[in-house]
Amino acid sequence: MHPTQVYDSLLNLALYAGLAWLYRRKKFDGQVFTAHLIGYALLRSLVELFRDDYKPQDYYGGLERLFLPEPEFRRGTAKPGRGRHEESR
């Protein structure tokens, strides 16, 4: 088990320090905001790799299955009332 909340806090503090440094040297409007969006996305993805609360079957091609549509919906063969939650019962 990894203390991902601590990792997230420390990495966000480092991101803040980097953004404060960049603010003093910015070249155009929106540069710091853009750096924040890219930096936060990368740091959050890095921290998510250390979480242990996902099972291997929750991943699909490197992405979490929770955020992908079910194959039945993609083919148009879904039946009402037969979701993933009912299959596990």
C-alpha positions in Angstrom: 0.0 0.0 0.0 1.3 3.4 -1.0 0.3 6.7 0.8 -1.0 8.2 -2.4 -2.5 11.2 -0.6 0.9 12.2 0.6 2.4 11.7 -2.8 -0.3 13.8 -4.3 0.2 16.6 -1.8 4.0 16.7 -2.2 3.8 16.6 -6.0 1.2 19.4 -6.0 3.5 21.5 -3.7 6.3 20.9 -6.2 4.0 21.9 -9.0 3.1 25.1 -7.2 6.8 25.9 -6.8 7.4 25.3 -10.5 4.4 27.5 -11.4 5.6 30.3 -9.1 9.0 30.1 -10.8 7.4 30.1 -14.2 5.2 33.1 -13.3 8.2 35.3 -12.9 9.5 34.2 -16.3 6.3 33.9 -18.3 6.5 34.8 -22.0 2.8 35.2 -22.8 -0.6 35.3 -21.1 -2.0 31.9 -20.3 1.4 30.2 -20.1 1.2 29.5 -16.4 -2.4 28.2 -16.7 -1.5 25.9 -19.5 1.5 24.6 -17.6 -0.8 24.0 -14.6 -3.2 22.0 -16.7 -0.5 19.8 -18.3 1.4 19.4 -15.0 -1.6 18.5 -12.9 -2.7 15.9 -15.5 0.7 14.3 -15.6 1.1 14.3 -11.8 -2.3 12.9 -11.2 -1.7 10.1 -13.7 1.5 9.3 -12.0 -0.1 9.1 -8.6 -2.9 6.9 -9.9 -0.3 4.3 -10.9 0.4 3.6 -7.3 -3.1 3.1 -6.1 -4.0 -0.4 -5.1 -7.8 -0.3 -4.9 -8.4 -1.2 -8.5 -8.6 -4.8 -9.6 -6.8 -5.8 -12.9 -10.2 -6.5 -14.5 -11.1 -2.9 -14.1 -8.5 -1.9 -16.6 -9.1 -2.1 -20.3 -6.3 -1.2 -22.6 -4.6 0.9 -20.0 -7.8 2.8 -19.2 -10.2 2.2 -16.4 -13.2 0.2 -17.5 -15.5 2.4 -15.4 -15.1 5.2 -18.0 -15.5 3.1 -21.1 -18.9 2.1 -22.7 -19.8 -1.6 -22.5 -19.3 -3.7 -25.6 -23.0 -4.4 -25.8 -23.8 -0.6 -26.1 -21.2 -0.2 -28.8 -22.8 -3.0 -30.9 -26.3 -1.9 -30.1 -27.3 -5.3 -28.6 -27.8 -4.1 -25.0 -30.8 -5.4 -23.1 -32.5 -3.1 -20.5 -31.8 -4.1 -16.9 -28.7 -6.2 -17.6 -25.9 -3.9 -16.5 -22.5 -4.8 -15.0 -23.9 -4.4 -11.5 -26.5 -7.1 -11.9 -24.0 -9.6 -13.4 -22.0 -9.7 -10.1 -25.0 -10.7 -8.0 
